Amino acid sequence: MVKLFTIMGKIKFNVIKKLILDTVVAIKN
């Protein structure tokens, strides 16, 4: 249960991080 929650948290974090990076790149360009 805890492991599944941790994996989901990591996936969500990576997706959010990618969205933020894409937004920053779009603003700079």
Buried (B, 14 or more C-beta within 10 A) or exposed (E): EEEEEEEEEEEEEEEEEEEEEEEEEEEEE
